Amino acid sequence: MPTTIHYTDYFERNVLRKRAYLRKSWCEYVLDRPEHSEPQEGNRYRFWRQIPELNGRYLRVVTLSDKVTVHNAFPDRGFKP
């Protein structure tokens, strides 16, 4: 059964406004099928997946500690698989 993805107010109000090209469906894809993930300081988690629509760049999705509430997302220029 698929997990329901949630979004913080910060993501909804700031991230999507600042990065209007982002799609929630991409974030959900990354969380459903991460190529890499790791804990981040402050009880957050990072997930990466290559996104064809971003010219093959990797999208980093940062979640809260529950791993299903998206807080931030952006193309990660420095990520090396």
C-alpha positions as CSV (number, residue, x, y, z in Angstrom):
1,M,0.0,0.0,0.0
2,P,1.5,3.4,-1.0
3,T,2.4,5.8,1.8
4,T,0.7,9.2,1.9
5,I,3.2,12.0,1.4
6,H,2.7,15.2,3.3
7,Y,4.2,18.7,2.8
8,T,5.3,21.3,5.4
9,D,3.9,24.8,5.2
10,Y,7.5,25.9,4.4
11,F,7.6,23.7,1.3
12,E,4.1,24.8,0.1
13,R,4.7,28.5,0.7
14,N,8.4,29.0,0.0
15,V,10.0,26.1,-1.9
16,L,7.3,25.8,-4.5
17,R,7.1,29.6,-5.0
18,K,10.9,29.9,-5.3
19,R,11.3,26.8,-7.5
20,A,8.1,26.9,-9.5
21,Y,9.4,24.2,-11.9
22,L,9.3,21.6,-9.1
23,R,6.6,19.0,-9.2
24,K,5.2,17.2,-6.1
25,S,5.0,14.1,-8.3
26,W,8.9,14.2,-8.6
27,C,9.2,14.4,-4.8
28,E,6.9,11.4,-4.4
29,Y,8.9,9.5,-7.0
30,V,12.1,10.2,-5.1
31,L,10.6,9.0,-1.8
32,D,9.0,5.9,-3.3
33,R,12.2,4.9,-5.2
34,P,15.3,6.6,-3.8
35,E,18.7,5.8,-5.3
36,H,20.4,7.0,-2.1
37,S,19.2,8.2,1.3
38,E,20.9,9.3,4.5
39,P,20.1,10.9,7.8
40,Q,20.7,14.7,8.1
41,E,21.3,16.6,11.3
42,G,18.3,18.0,13.0
43,N,16.2,14.8,12.7
44,R,15.7,15.2,8.9
45,Y,16.4,12.7,6.1
46,R,17.8,13.2,2.6
47,F,16.7,11.2,-0.4
48,W,18.1,11.4,-4.0
49,R,16.9,10.2,-7.4
50,Q,17.7,11.1,-10.9
51,I,14.9,12.9,-12.6
52,P,14.7,12.8,-16.5
53,E,12.7,16.0,-16.7
54,L,15.5,17.8,-14.9
55,N,17.9,16.9,-17.7
56,G,19.0,13.8,-15.7
57,R,20.0,15.8,-12.7
58,Y,19.4,14.4,-9.2
59,L,16.6,15.8,-7.1
60,R,17.3,16.0,-3.3
61,V,14.2,15.7,-1.2
62,V,14.5,16.5,2.5
63,T,11.9,15.2,4.9
64,L,11.1,15.5,8.5
65,S,11.9,12.6,10.8
66,D,8.8,10.7,9.7
67,K,10.4,10.3,6.2
68,V,7.1,11.1,4.6
69,T,6.7,14.9,5.2
70,V,8.6,16.9,2.5
71,H,10.3,20.0,3.8
72,N,12.6,20.9,1.0
73,A,13.6,19.8,-2.5
74,F,16.0,21.0,-5.1
75,P,18.3,19.8,-7.9
76,D,21.5,18.7,-6.2
77,R,24.5,19.8,-8.4
78,G,27.0,18.2,-6.1
79,F,25.5,14.8,-5.7
80,K,27.6,11.9,-7.0
81,P,26.0,8.5,-7.1
